[in-house]
Every structure is written in structure tokens, then in C-alpha cells.
């Protein structure tokens, strides 16, 4: 099979892993397929703009048994393998034809984690040394990789990722009988954290991870408690949430309870549990709520203890978690546009980090009597005005 034909398959199969800084403003627009069949991903770059990255697998053959994954062992799918030289050469050729900001290198597990890592690292090494490529390379760390293999990847990569998949060993055991949560996932995550901490050898290398949402019977509280720990204790830069879609793999829980566990709660009124389209939309809403809660951690200075969950430990599917916090804390408002700090202003509905920065900057030069003087969008003005005073 020609290289381009292999890449058509491998690039398509790489779409299920989101841990490459893909845009998450709209869960349905994470990825787009180019005319040549390759999947190209929007990523946010340092200056705040958006660039395009090639994402592919070295192989879609895999010796693991992850029940949510369509590429797991014993599945009836066309298996192909790229050699490191093939992929590196193709990428450089593609780079000469269109503007790309980088490449995401991943793979199914070819026998062992370290053998697979050796091939991923070899590809990056060829790009860096033979082609003198200085751009962005994201390397997926294979679960169970040795510390030596991780160090080799960190020496060549701009960023790395290792998917945590579930919050805890009990949930993980429902998805795989071959991988071990502590040894293959948690220990390598901690090692990546140590090797990329401030003052460490690879401090400039980014690190991300991903949860598979709804593949096991985890709650949102469990996912977000782990997320909080990964940000606070392990210093991860970004976490991603990938809604498990029916058809990608075998469910861990059968029947009606499986459908409920996908959403993490009883479905909202009007959602048909026996309708795959309705259920899929509901699961994407759950994914969206997790991203909103994650954004509260990263940009709005919320802590885990401030999130509100229902009796089953899940976020409200019908409301933004920030709006829900506002409704439960009427005593916090109104907030002063002239005197309140950034943390307080960020709690106001409709005010995000950019608008709060504008307020703080503007009030150094003039008195802000109302939000109307800042000429903010009408829908945000309507949302925020009841909660602020001059």
C-alpha cells in the first residue's frame, strides 16, 4: 500500500484522541478532514491565533483491549503500519505545500509500549535531525512506557500526552484487562510531571491528558476531582474530555443502565434513551459541561470545592456550572465595577477573562458607571447588568 493510502486510514483513525490542544469551543468542530483525506486539527498558538496541525498514527494495529476503542485487538479493521522514514518524509512534503504548525504523533500499541515508543521517537528524531525541523511535535506517550522511553520523547517533543482515560482504578478495570492503572497510567503521568516541572530538564515541554467520558460508570465529580489534582499537583497544562460514542467499542455496562451511565445521570425530560441520536447529543452536552467546569479551573479561578453536583455526583446538563454557582450564591452580588478585584468580577455572569481585563484597565483611566460604557455585546450586557454596580 502506498504511503498516502496508509495515511488516509491512519489519519482517520487518529481522530478519537483529542489531547493535542484541539479547539473545544464547539465539540462538533474539533477536527476537519482535508480534501486529501488527512485529518487536520485547529490548535491555539502562543499569540492567541489558530493554526493547523497534521495528526496521524504510525499504526492502527494494537495489542491492547480497551473496550471503548474501535482499534483494539481482535477488531475486524484494515491494519496498516507506517515506517518512521515514511511518515517523516510525507510530513515534510506536506509542509512544503501548505502551512502547518506541527504534527501529532501517536500509534496503536505494536507489541510492547517501548517498541511503539521507539518508532514514535524515531520519527521525531528524523524530523529534528535529518530534516532540521524546528516546529511543533506532539508525541503521544504509550501507556506502560518506561522512564527511558519517556525521556527520549521529552528530549524531542514540544508537547507530550498520556491519556488518564478514567478517574480511578475501579472504573479503569471495566475498560481493560491488559493495562494496569497505577503502573501503566498513573506512575508515568507522575514521572512526566516531575520531568517537566519548573527547573527540570524538560520544563518547556507541554503536557496534556484526556478522559473518555461515559465509557465506564464514572461521575462528573470523580472526573473533575482528578482534573483538579492533575492541574494543582501535577502541573498539567490542559485536560480534554472525549465523549464515548456508541459504536466505537463495546460498552462496559449493558442495557438501560448503560445509557443512563453515559450521561452520568437520569436523562433530561424529552431525551429518548432508546434513540441513539438523542443519546449522542446528550453525551456531548455532558462533555461540554465538563469543559465549562474545566474552564472555571483554568481561567476563572474557581476551585473544585466550589463546583455544584447533583445527588449522583454529576453536573447539571441543563445549566452552565458558572450560572448554577451564581444562582446558589445571591449573597455574593452585586459586584462593584470600580472596586472589586478580578476574582470577584470573574464570578459575574457574562464576564469572561478578556472583558474583566478590559474593566480593570479602563477603570485606571476613568470611572466606570455602567457596563454600557465599555460597548460590550448586547447579549453579555443583558446577562451581566443585574449583578453589577458602579
Secondary structure in CASP SS format (residue, H / E / C, confidence):
PFRMAT SS
TARGET T0000
AUTHOR 0000-0000-0000
METHOD secondary structure of the structure
MODEL  1
X C 1.00
X C 1.00
X H 1.00
X H 1.00
X H 1.00
X H 1.00
X H 1.00
X H 1.00
X H 1.00
X H 1.00
X H 1.00
X H 1.00
X H 1.00
X H 1.00
X H 1.00
X H 1.00
X C 1.00
X C 1.00
X C 1.00
X C 1.00
X C 1.00
X E 1.00
X C 1.00
X C 1.00
X C 1.00
X C 1.00
X H 1.00
X H 1.00
X H 1.00
X C 1.00
X E 1.00
X E 1.00
X E 1.00
X C 1.00
X C 1.00
X C 1.00
X C 1.00
X C 1.00
X E 1.00
X E 1.00
X E 1.00
X E 1.00
X E 1.00
X E 1.00
X C 1.00
X C 1.00
X C 1.00
X C 1.00
X C 1.00
X E 1.00
X E 1.00
X E 1.00
X E 1.00
X E 1.00
X E 1.00
X E 1.00
X E 1.00
X C 1.00
X E 1.00
X C 1.00
X C 1.00
X C 1.00
X C 1.00
X C 1.00
X C 1.00
X C 1.00
X C 1.00
X C 1.00
X C 1.00
X C 1.00
X C 1.00
X C 1.00
X C 1.00
X C 1.00
X C 1.00
X C 1.00
X C 1.00
X C 1.00
X C 1.00
X C 1.00
X E 1.00
X C 1.00
X C 1.00
X H 1.00
X H 1.00
X H 1.00
X H 1.00
X H 1.00
X H 1.00
X H 1.00
X H 1.00
X H 1.00
X H 1.00
X H 1.00
X H 1.00
X H 1.00
X H 1.00
X C 1.00
X C 1.00
X C 1.00
X C 1.00
X E 1.00
X E 1.00
X E 1.00
X E 1.00
X E 1.00
X C 1.00
X C 1.00
X C 1.00
X C 1.00
X C 1.00
X C 1.00
X H 1.00
X H 1.00
X H 1.00
X H 1.00
X H 1.00
X H 1.00
X H 1.00
X H 1.00
X H 1.00
X H 1.00
X H 1.00
X H 1.00
X H 1.00
X H 1.00
X H 1.00
X H 1.00
X H 1.00
X H 1.00
X C 1.00
X C 1.00
X C 1.00
X C 1.00
X C 1.00
X E 1.00
X E 1.00
X E 1.00
X E 1.00
X E 1.00
X C 1.00
X C 1.00
X C 1.00
X C 1.00
X C 1.00
X C 1.00
X H 1.00
X H 1.00
X H 1.00
X H 1.00
X H 1.00
X H 1.00
X H 1.00
X H 1.00
X H 1.00
X H 1.00
X C 1.00
X C 1.00
X E 1.00
X E 1.00
X E 1.00
X C 1.00
X C 1.00
X C 1.00
X E 1.00
X C 1.00
X C 1.00
X C 1.00
X H 1.00
X H 1.00
X H 1.00
X H 1.00
X H 1.00
X C 1.00
X C 1.00
X C 1.00
X C 1.00
X C 1.00
X C 1.00
X C 1.00
X H 1.00
X H 1.00
X H 1.00
X H 1.00
X H 1.00
X H 1.00
X H 1.00
X H 1.00
X H 1.00
X H 1.00
X H 1.00
X H 1.00
X H 1.00
X H 1.00
X H 1.00
X H 1.00
X C 1.00
X C 1.00
X C 1.00
X C 1.00
X C 1.00
X C 1.00
X C 1.00
X C 1.00
X C 1.00
X E 1.00
X E 1.00
X E 1.00
X E 1.00
X E 1.00
X E 1.00
X E 1.00
X E 1.00
X C 1.00
X C 1.00
X C 1.00
X C 1.00
X C 1.00
X C 1.00
X H 1.00
X H 1.00
X H 1.00
X H 1.00
X H 1.00
X H 1.00
X H 1.00
X H 1.00
X H 1.00
X H 1.00
X H 1.00
X H 1.00
X H 1.00
X C 1.00
X C 1.00
X C 1.00
X C 1.00
X C 1.00
X E 1.00
X E 1.00
X E 1.00
X E 1.00
X E 1.00
X E 1.00
X C 1.00
X C 1.00
X C 1.00
X C 1.00
X C 1.00
X C 1.00
X C 1.00
X C 1.00
X C 1.00
X C 1.00
X C 1.00
X H 1.00
X H 1.00
X H 1.00
X H 1.00
X H 1.00
X H 1.00
X H 1.00
X H 1.00
X H 1.00
X C 1.00
X C 1.00
X C 1.00
X C 1.00
X C 1.00
X C 1.00
X C 1.00
X C 1.00
X C 1.00
X C 1.00
X C 1.00
X C 1.00
X H 1.00
X H 1.00
X H 1.00
X H 1.00
X H 1.00
X H 1.00
X H 1.00
X H 1.00
X H 1.00
X H 1.00
X H 1.00
X H 1.00
X H 1.00
X H 1.00
X H 1.00
X H 1.00
X H 1.00
X H 1.00
X H 1.00
X H 1.00
X H 1.00
X H 1.00
X H 1.00
X H 1.00
X C 1.00
X C 1.00
X C 1.00
X C 1.00
X H 1.00
X H 1.00
X H 1.00
X C 1.00
X C 1.00
X C 1.00
X C 1.00
X C 1.00
X C 1.00
X C 1.00
X C 1.00
X C 1.00
X C 1.00
X C 1.00
X C 1.00
X C 1.00
X C 1.00
X H 1.00
X H 1.00
X H 1.00
X H 1.00
X H 1.00
X H 1.00
X H 1.00
X H 1.00
X C 1.00
X H 1.00
X H 1.00
X H 1.00
X C 1.00
X C 1.00
X E 1.00
X E 1.00
X C 1.00
X C 1.00
X C 1.00
X C 1.00
X C 1.00
X H 1.00
X H 1.00
X H 1.00
X H 1.00
X C 1.00
X C 1.00
X C 1.00
X C 1.00
X C 1.00
X C 1.00
X C 1.00
X H 1.00
X H 1.00
X H 1.00
X H 1.00
X H 1.00
X H 1.00
X H 1.00
X H 1.00
X H 1.00
X H 1.00
X C 1.00
X C 1.00
X C 1.00
X C 1.00
X C 1.00
X C 1.00
X C 1.00
X C 1.00
X H 1.00
X H 1.00
X H 1.00
X H 1.00
X C 1.00
X C 1.00
X C 1.00
X H 1.00
X H 1.00
X H 1.00
X H 1.00
X H 1.00
X H 1.00
X H 1.00
X H 1.00
X H 1.00
X H 1.00
X E 1.00
X E 1.00
X C 1.00
END
